[in-house]
Amino acid sequence: MFIDGSNLYHSVKDSFGLHDNEIDFRVLINFLRKERLMICIFYYNASLDREYNADIYNKQQKFFAELRRIPDFHVVLCR
């Protein structure tokens, strides 16, 4: 499975008023998986610029670290 992190963030924020750190990704993955075999998940996003806003950057890095703890969940950071 491939997840566009930025697209997911804006869709959830606009539709439900939530931020991606409020989503339980383990529950979401199990819902999407259902009875299918899922080998791994790739979550694509871009890391924010630390110099622009260090506080938001640190929160984002903690969020990415939490995602990396999910088995077979790969965070891919692009520019």
Order of alpha helices (4+ residues) and beta strands (2+ residues): beta-alpha-alpha-beta-alpha-beta
